[in-house]
């Protein structure tokens, strides 16, 4: 069943309405600092007028790079208000990767950062705006909402996902998709000003965009930790201190919180856990789900960055049934739909496996400067004799006898690690580029326990064993080129790779060789 909500308002316009309705309510709290809806609106307006004076135009993009804080929200809103797109740069990533990302965007006019993260872009040619003394410079700017005409097809933000060549892919997400998604969240789950939300994920992750923007959309308060690193104890303390009801997070983050706070009743205010980004292990959340007196809903969500983060949602109830039958994808977001199609883009029969294809308002604007991939993934399919825009996810799924759809894995060489879609070929390309003596590199995922994913990279060279590059040097060569979640845990040399009968590397056989 799909519930339709028409003509949702753009996120910054909804925020401006909230600033009029509840000007004195806290919009964001971090440590001892806070900002009300009125203050946040006025600060973001001043910055937006400053950006306009610098020559930023509708359709430009502006990077933001610092650890999440109140100024993060000021910058996001200021950029959206002038019709530009914001680009979240995660300061947890190596400098080389951040520069690689920034160089992909032709219309990236500025990068807003601070003295703590400014050095990341020292070798970049992009213009830098430092926030350290920025707000003293903009104090005389207008605090009125800028009068910029824009439509729903304008780009809201650009995020990066793992690519197959060692270069991340830039995904452009439209305002229409976010307005549709946030409006659906508000109506479907009855989110309101009391739905206090604690930010859990890192800044570059699309779950974080949802967490931040949904709070502003419904007029609630966003709580940001003072710690730069994920701290499950501190997250729980913030939940209790501010009576938070809502978390948007990946399963790996949820596992850590459950391990730190074994009894869900120790966090009694929680009402909604929106869980997505990677496969969810039901046994690892059993400490909480087994409590029949809990008031918190576990909501399993599926989606991709290319289609505005969330495409389907399912409220979990019968947890034991998921162990053997999988977790259903549930219902589609309003004005969206999902299909399971074969290679010819025809619907598969019940029980058969096909590819998940998404249609509707959530479909993004495509990959930036990647027309070949756009033509492959952003397609048109015929639904009820009409051609509609669609996105091929690359995920395999099947339809159960009861009509529920179960996702069963990636079509290509991609997996999700800590909730982040990761292309294993990306890692392989970077490792091989670090040393010309490495002739082949193949990454194989494995599990330390039931659900935690680790990476083993198998290496091949035509040199004698005594002359092989040192693993220590290989590690040092990639540590500044890959984000932490993409760094292999194990490195193993092989004299040859096992092959399948058709001459391809047998990755399943490699799994048995991990030491």
C-alpha positions as CSV (number, residue, x, y, z in Angstrom):
1,X,0.0,0.0,0.0
2,X,1.3,3.4,-0.9
3,X,0.0,6.6,0.8
4,X,0.1,9.7,-1.3
5,X,0.6,13.2,0.1
6,X,0.6,15.9,-2.6
7,X,2.4,19.2,-3.0
8,X,4.8,18.9,0.0
9,X,6.8,22.1,0.7
10,X,10.5,22.4,0.2
11,X,12.5,21.8,3.4
12,X,13.8,25.4,3.8
13,X,10.3,26.8,3.3
14,X,8.9,24.5,5.9
15,X,11.7,25.6,8.2
16,X,10.9,29.3,7.7
17,X,7.3,28.5,8.6
18,X,8.4,26.8,11.8
19,X,10.5,29.8,12.6
20,X,7.4,32.0,12.5
21,X,5.2,29.5,14.4
22,X,7.7,28.6,17.2
23,X,10.5,31.3,17.1
24,X,11.7,30.6,20.6
25,X,11.8,26.8,20.5
26,X,15.3,25.3,20.4
27,X,16.2,24.1,16.8
28,X,19.6,22.7,17.6
29,X,21.4,21.9,20.9
30,X,25.1,21.0,21.2
31,X,26.6,20.9,24.7
32,X,26.0,24.2,26.4
33,X,25.2,25.9,23.1
34,X,21.8,26.2,21.5
35,X,20.0,28.1,18.8
36,X,16.3,28.9,18.5
37,X,14.3,28.6,15.3
38,X,14.3,32.4,15.0
39,X,18.0,32.7,15.6
40,X,18.8,29.9,13.2
41,X,16.7,31.4,10.5
42,X,18.2,34.9,11.0
43,X,21.8,33.5,11.0
44,X,21.2,31.4,7.9
45,X,19.5,34.4,6.1
46,X,22.6,36.6,6.9
47,X,24.9,33.9,5.5
48,X,22.7,33.4,2.4
49,X,22.8,37.2,1.6
50,X,26.6,37.1,2.1
51,X,26.9,34.2,-0.4
52,X,24.8,36.0,-2.9
53,X,27.1,39.0,-2.5
54,X,30.1,36.7,-3.3
55,X,28.4,35.8,-6.6
56,X,27.0,32.4,-5.7
57,X,24.1,31.7,-8.0
58,X,21.1,29.3,-8.2
59,X,22.4,26.0,-9.4
60,X,25.9,26.3,-7.9
61,X,27.2,23.9,-5.3
62,X,28.9,24.7,-2.0
63,X,30.9,22.3,0.1
64,X,30.6,22.1,3.9
65,X,33.4,20.4,5.8
66,X,33.6,20.4,9.6
67,X,32.4,18.1,12.3
68,X,28.6,18.4,12.9
69,X,27.7,21.5,15.0
70,X,25.2,24.3,15.0
71,X,27.0,26.1,12.2
72,X,26.4,23.0,10.0
73,X,22.7,23.7,10.1
74,X,23.3,27.4,9.5
75,X,25.3,26.6,6.4
76,X,22.9,24.0,5.0
77,X,19.9,26.3,5.3
78,X,21.8,29.3,3.9
79,X,22.8,27.3,0.8
80,X,19.3,25.9,0.3
81,X,17.7,29.3,0.6
82,X,19.6,30.7,-2.4
83,X,18.9,27.8,-4.7
84,X,22.3,26.3,-4.4
85,X,23.2,22.7,-3.5
86,X,25.2,21.8,-0.5
87,X,27.9,19.1,-0.6
88,X,28.6,17.4,2.8
89,X,32.4,16.6,3.1
90,X,33.0,14.2,5.9
91,X,36.1,15.3,7.9
92,X,36.6,11.7,9.0
93,X,37.8,11.0,5.4
94,X,41.5,11.4,4.3
95,X,42.4,14.8,2.8
96,X,43.3,13.2,-0.6
97,X,39.8,11.7,-0.9
98,X,38.1,15.0,0.0
99,X,40.1,16.7,-2.7
100,X,39.3,13.9,-5.2
101,X,35.6,14.5,-4.4
102,X,35.8,18.3,-4.8
103,X,37.6,18.1,-8.1
104,X,34.6,16.2,-9.6
105,X,32.2,19.2,-9.2
106,X,32.7,21.8,-11.9
107,X,30.3,24.2,-10.2
108,X,31.6,23.9,-6.7
109,X,32.1,27.6,-5.9
110,X,33.2,27.5,-2.3
111,X,34.0,25.1,0.5
112,X,32.9,26.3,3.9
113,X,35.2,25.0,6.6
114,X,37.0,26.1,9.8
115,X,40.6,26.2,11.1
116,X,40.3,22.7,12.3
117,X,39.6,21.2,8.9
118,X,41.0,23.9,6.6
119,X,44.3,22.0,6.1
120,X,42.4,19.2,4.4
121,X,42.1,21.5,1.4
122,X,45.5,23.2,1.4
123,X,46.4,21.6,-2.0
124,X,42.9,22.3,-3.5
125,X,42.3,25.2,-5.7
126,X,38.7,25.8,-4.5
127,X,37.9,29.0,-2.7
128,X,37.6,28.6,1.0
129,X,35.2,30.3,3.5
130,X,36.3,30.0,7.1
131,X,33.6,30.0,9.7
132,X,35.9,31.0,12.6
133,X,35.3,34.7,12.1
134,X,32.6,34.5,9.4
135,X,29.7,35.5,11.6
136,X,31.4,38.7,12.7
137,X,31.6,39.6,8.9
138,X,28.0,38.9,8.2
139,X,26.5,40.7,11.2
140,X,25.4,43.6,9.0
141,X,23.8,41.4,6.3
142,X,20.1,41.3,6.0
143,X,18.3,38.8,8.2
144,X,15.3,38.6,5.9
145,X,14.5,35.5,4.0
146,X,16.1,35.8,0.5
147,X,13.6,36.1,-2.3
148,X,14.9,33.4,-4.7
149,X,12.5,31.7,-7.0
150,X,13.2,28.0,-7.4
151,X,11.3,24.9,-8.3
152,X,11.3,21.3,-7.0
153,X,13.7,20.1,-9.7
154,X,16.5,22.2,-8.2
155,X,19.3,20.2,-6.6
156,X,19.1,20.0,-2.8
157,X,22.5,18.4,-2.1
158,X,25.2,16.1,-3.6
159,X,26.5,13.1,-1.8
160,X,29.2,10.6,-2.9
161,X,29.0,6.9,-3.1
162,X,31.7,4.4,-3.8
163,X,32.8,4.0,-7.5
164,X,34.3,1.2,-9.5
165,X,37.4,3.0,-10.7
166,X,38.7,4.3,-7.4
167,X,36.8,7.6,-7.9
168,X,33.7,8.2,-5.8
169,X,30.4,8.9,-7.7
170,X,28.6,12.2,-7.1
171,X,24.9,11.7,-6.7
172,X,22.6,14.8,-7.1
173,X,19.4,14.7,-5.0
174,X,16.5,17.0,-5.9
175,X,14.4,19.2,-3.6
176,X,11.2,17.4,-4.8
177,X,12.5,14.0,-3.5
178,X,13.3,15.4,-0.1
179,X,10.1,17.4,0.2
180,X,8.2,14.2,-0.7
181,X,10.1,12.0,1.8
182,X,10.0,14.4,4.7
183,X,6.3,15.1,4.2
184,X,5.7,11.3,4.2
185,X,7.8,10.8,7.4
186,X,5.9,13.5,9.2
187,X,2.4,12.1,8.2
188,X,3.2,8.4,8.4
189,X,4.9,8.4,11.8
190,X,3.1,11.5,13.2
191,X,6.4,13.3,13.8
192,X,6.0,16.8,15.4
193,X,7.7,19.3,17.6
194,X,8.1,16.8,20.4
195,X,10.0,14.3,18.2
196,X,13.4,15.3,19.6
197,X,16.1,13.6,17.5
198,X,19.8,12.8,18.3
199,X,22.2,12.9,15.4
200,X,24.1,9.6,15.3
201,X,25.7,9.1,11.9
202,X,28.7,10.9,10.3
203,X,28.1,14.1,8.3
204,X,28.8,12.6,4.8
205,X,26.2,9.8,5.2
206,X,22.8,10.3,3.6
207,X,21.1,9.1,6.9
208,X,22.6,12.2,8.5
209,X,20.9,14.5,6.0
210,X,17.6,12.9,6.8
211,X,18.2,13.1,10.5
212,X,19.0,16.8,10.3
213,X,16.5,17.9,7.7
214,X,13.6,16.0,9.2
215,X,14.0,17.7,12.5
216,X,13.8,21.1,11.0
217,X,10.9,20.1,8.7
218,X,8.6,19.1,11.6
219,X,9.8,21.8,14.0
220,X,11.5,19.6,16.6
221,X,14.9,19.8,18.3
222,X,18.1,18.3,16.9
223,X,20.6,17.2,19.5
224,X,24.3,17.0,18.3
225,X,27.0,15.3,20.4
226,X,30.1,17.2,21.3
227,X,32.2,14.2,20.6
228,X,33.7,14.0,17.1
229,X,33.5,10.2,17.2
230,X,30.5,7.9,17.7
231,X,30.1,7.3,21.4
232,X,27.1,5.0,22.3
233,X,27.3,5.8,26.0
234,X,27.1,9.5,25.2
235,X,24.3,9.0,22.7
236,X,22.3,7.3,25.4
237,X,23.0,10.0,27.9
238,X,21.8,12.6,25.4
239,X,18.6,10.6,24.7
240,X,17.8,10.6,28.4
241,X,18.8,14.2,29.0
242,X,16.6,15.6,26.3
243,X,13.9,12.9,26.2
244,X,14.7,12.1,22.6
245,X,12.1,10.1,20.8
246,X,13.7,9.5,17.4
247,X,16.9,8.1,16.0
248,X,17.9,7.6,12.3
249,X,20.8,5.2,12.2
250,X,22.5,2.2,10.5
251,X,22.4,-1.2,12.2
252,X,26.1,-1.1,13.1
253,X,25.4,2.0,15.2
254,X,22.3,0.4,16.8
255,X,24.3,-2.7,17.8
256,X,26.8,-0.5,19.7
257,X,24.0,1.4,21.5
258,X,22.3,-1.9,22.5
259,X,25.6,-3.3,23.8
260,X,26.1,-0.1,25.9
261,X,22.5,0.1,27.0
262,X,21.4,-3.5,27.4
263,X,17.9,-2.7,28.6
264,X,15.7,-0.6,26.3
265,X,13.8,0.6,29.4
266,X,17.0,2.5,30.3
267,X,16.2,4.8,27.4
268,X,12.5,5.1,28.1
269,X,11.7,8.1,25.8
270,X,12.6,6.4,22.6
271,X,9.6,5.8,20.2
272,X,11.0,5.4,16.7
273,X,14.2,3.8,15.5
274,X,14.5,4.3,11.8
275,X,17.1,1.6,10.8
276,X,18.7,1.4,7.3
277,X,21.8,1.5,5.3
278,X,22.9,-2.1,5.6
279,X,21.6,-5.6,6.3
280,X,20.0,-5.8,9.8
281,X,20.9,-8.8,12.1
282,X,17.8,-9.6,14.1
283,X,19.7,-11.6,16.8
284,X,21.9,-8.6,17.5
285,X,18.9,-6.5,18.5
286,X,17.1,-9.2,20.5
287,X,18.1,-7.7,23.9
288,X,15.7,-4.8,23.1
289,X,13.1,-6.5,20.9
290,X,12.5,-9.2,23.4
291,X,11.1,-6.7,25.9
292,X,7.3,-6.9,25.4
293,X,6.8,-3.7,27.5
294,X,8.8,-1.5,25.2
295,X,7.2,1.5,23.6
296,X,9.7,1.9,20.9
297,X,9.0,0.9,17.3
298,X,11.8,-0.7,15.1
299,X,11.3,0.5,11.6
300,X,13.4,-1.2,8.9
301,X,14.0,1.0,5.9
302,X,15.4,0.3,2.4
303,X,16.7,2.8,-0.1
304,X,19.6,4.2,-2.1
305,X,21.2,7.6,-2.3
306,X,20.2,7.9,-5.9
307,X,16.5,7.8,-4.9
308,X,16.5,10.2,-1.9
309,X,17.8,7.7,0.7
310,X,14.6,5.9,1.6
311,X,12.3,4.0,-0.8
312,X,10.4,1.6,1.5
313,X,9.6,1.2,5.2
314,X,8.5,-1.7,7.4
315,X,7.6,-1.7,11.1
316,X,8.9,-4.9,12.6
317,X,6.7,-7.0,14.9
318,X,7.2,-10.7,14.6
319,X,10.9,-10.8,15.1
320,X,11.4,-14.6,15.2
321,X,9.8,-14.9,11.7
322,X,12.6,-12.8,10.2
323,X,15.3,-15.3,11.1
324,X,14.3,-17.7,8.4
325,X,12.1,-15.6,6.1
326,X,14.0,-12.3,6.0
327,X,12.7,-8.8,6.8
328,X,10.2,-7.5,4.2
329,X,10.8,-4.2,2.5
330,X,7.3,-3.1,3.4
331,X,5.4,-0.3,1.8
332,X,6.8,2.3,-0.6
333,X,7.3,5.9,0.4
334,X,4.4,8.2,-0.8
335,X,4.4,8.8,-4.6
336,X,7.0,6.1,-5.1
337,X,6.9,2.5,-6.0
338,X,9.2,-0.6,-6.2
339,X,9.2,-3.4,-8.6
340,X,11.1,-6.7,-9.0
341,X,12.0,-7.1,-12.7
342,X,14.0,-9.5,-14.9
343,X,16.8,-8.5,-17.3
344,X,14.2,-7.5,-19.9
345,X,12.5,-5.3,-17.3
346,X,9.4,-7.5,-17.0
347,X,7.8,-8.4,-13.7
348,X,9.1,-11.7,-12.2
349,X,6.8,-14.4,-10.9
350,X,6.2,-15.0,-7.2
351,X,9.3,-16.8,-5.8
352,X,11.6,-15.8,-8.7
353,X,14.6,-13.5,-8.2
354,X,14.9,-10.2,-10.0
355,X,16.4,-6.7,-9.7
356,X,14.8,-4.0,-7.5
357,X,13.7,-1.1,-9.6
358,X,12.4,2.2,-8.0
359,X,10.0,4.7,-9.6
360,X,8.4,7.9,-8.5
361,X,9.2,11.3,-6.9
362,X,12.3,10.0,-5.0
363,X,14.4,9.5,-8.1
364,X,17.3,11.9,-8.1
365,X,18.9,14.0,-10.8
366,X,21.5,11.4,-11.6
367,X,25.3,11.1,-11.3
368,X,27.3,14.3,-11.9
369,X,29.4,14.2,-15.0
370,X,28.7,10.5,-15.6
371,X,26.4,10.2,-18.6
372,X,27.4,6.6,-19.3
373,X,26.3,5.4,-15.8
374,X,23.2,7.6,-15.9
375,X,22.0,5.9,-19.1
376,X,22.6,2.5,-17.5
377,X,20.9,3.1,-14.1
378,X,18.4,5.9,-14.7
379,X,16.0,4.4,-17.2
380,X,12.4,4.4,-18.4
381,X,10.1,1.5,-17.9
382,X,6.5,0.8,-19.0
383,X,3.9,0.8,-16.1
384,X,0.2,0.5,-17.1
385,X,1.1,1.3,-20.7
386,X,2.9,4.5,-19.7
387,X,6.7,5.2,-19.7
388,X,7.9,6.3,-16.3
389,X,11.3,7.3,-14.9
390,X,13.0,4.5,-13.0
391,X,16.2,3.6,-11.2
392,X,17.9,0.2,-11.4
393,X,19.3,-0.4,-7.9
394,X,21.5,-3.3,-8.6
395,X,19.9,-5.2,-5.7
396,X,18.5,-8.7,-6.1
397,X,15.0,-9.4,-4.5
398,X,12.2,-11.9,-4.7
399,X,8.5,-11.7,-4.1
400,X,7.1,-14.0,-1.4
401,X,3.8,-15.9,-1.7
402,X,2.2,-13.3,0.6
403,X,3.3,-10.5,-1.7
404,X,6.1,-9.1,0.5
405,X,9.4,-8.3,-1.2
406,X,12.6,-9.5,0.4
407,X,16.0,-8.0,-0.6
408,X,18.6,-10.8,-0.9
409,X,21.8,-9.0,-1.9
410,X,23.8,-6.9,-4.3
411,X,23.8,-7.5,-8.0
412,X,27.3,-6.3,-8.5
413,X,30.5,-6.1,-6.5
414,X,29.1,-3.8,-3.8
415,X,28.4,-4.4,-0.1
416,X,27.4,-2.1,2.7
417,X,29.9,-1.6,5.5
418,X,28.8,0.3,8.6
419,X,25.8,1.4,6.6
420,X,27.9,2.9,3.7
421,X,27.6,1.4,0.2
422,X,31.1,0.3,-0.7
423,X,32.3,-0.9,-4.1
424,X,35.0,-3.5,-3.6
425,X,36.5,-2.6,-6.9
426,X,37.1,0.9,-5.6
427,X,39.4,-0.5,-2.9
428,X,41.1,-2.8,-5.4
429,X,41.9,0.0,-7.8
430,X,43.4,2.2,-5.0
431,X,45.6,-0.6,-3.7
432,X,46.9,-1.5,-7.2
433,X,47.6,2.2,-7.9
434,X,49.8,2.5,-4.8
435,X,52.4,0.0,-6.0
436,X,53.1,-0.9,-9.6
437,X,54.4,-4.3,-8.5
438,X,50.9,-5.4,-7.4
439,X,49.5,-7.0,-10.5
440,X,46.2,-8.1,-9.0
441,X,44.2,-7.2,-5.9
442,X,40.9,-8.8,-5.0
443,X,38.9,-7.9,-1.9
444,X,36.8,-10.6,-0.2
445,X,34.4,-9.7,2.7
446,X,34.3,-12.0,5.7
447,X,32.7,-12.0,9.2
448,X,34.4,-11.8,12.5
449,X,31.1,-12.7,14.1
450,X,27.6,-13.1,12.9
451,X,27.2,-9.8,11.2
452,X,30.3,-7.5,11.5
453,X,31.8,-7.3,8.0
454,X,35.6,-7.3,7.6
455,X,37.7,-7.1,4.4
456,X,40.6,-9.3,3.3
457,X,42.5,-8.3,0.2
458,X,44.4,-11.0,-1.7
459,X,47.4,-9.7,-3.7
460,X,49.4,-11.1,-6.6
461,X,52.7,-10.1,-8.1
462,X,55.0,-11.9,-10.6
463,X,58.0,-11.2,-8.3
464,X,59.7,-13.7,-6.2
465,X,58.4,-14.0,-2.6
466,X,61.5,-12.4,-1.1
467,X,61.0,-9.4,-3.4
468,X,57.3,-8.8,-2.8
469,X,56.4,-5.3,-1.5
470,X,56.1,-5.2,2.3
471,X,52.5,-5.2,3.6
472,X,53.4,-2.4,6.0
473,X,54.3,-0.2,3.0
474,X,51.1,-1.1,1.2
475,X,49.1,-0.2,4.2
476,X,50.9,3.2,4.6
477,X,50.3,3.9,0.9
478,X,46.5,3.6,1.1
479,X,45.7,4.9,4.6
480,X,45.4,8.5,3.3
481,X,43.5,7.5,0.1
482,X,40.6,5.4,1.5
483,X,38.1,6.2,4.3
484,X,38.4,4.1,7.4
485,X,35.5,1.7,6.6
486,X,37.2,0.8,3.3
487,X,40.6,-0.1,4.7
488,X,41.2,-3.9,4.5
489,X,41.7,-5.8,7.8
490,X,43.8,-8.5,6.3
491,X,46.4,-8.6,3.5
492,X,47.4,-12.0,2.0
493,X,49.8,-12.8,-0.9
494,X,48.8,-15.6,-3.3
495,X,50.9,-17.3,-6.0
496,X,47.8,-17.7,-8.1
497,X,44.0,-17.1,-7.9
498,X,41.5,-20.0,-7.9
499,X,39.4,-19.9,-11.1
500,X,35.8,-20.9,-12.0
501,X,35.2,-23.2,-14.9
502,X,34.7,-20.2,-17.2
503,X,38.1,-18.7,-16.3
504,X,36.9,-16.1,-13.8
505,X,38.4,-15.6,-10.3
506,X,36.5,-17.8,-7.9
507,X,35.7,-15.4,-5.1
508,X,33.9,-18.1,-3.1
509,X,37.0,-20.2,-3.1
510,X,39.0,-17.2,-2.0
511,X,36.8,-17.0,1.1
512,X,38.1,-20.4,2.2
513,X,41.7,-19.1,2.0
514,X,41.4,-16.3,4.5
515,X,43.8,-17.0,7.4
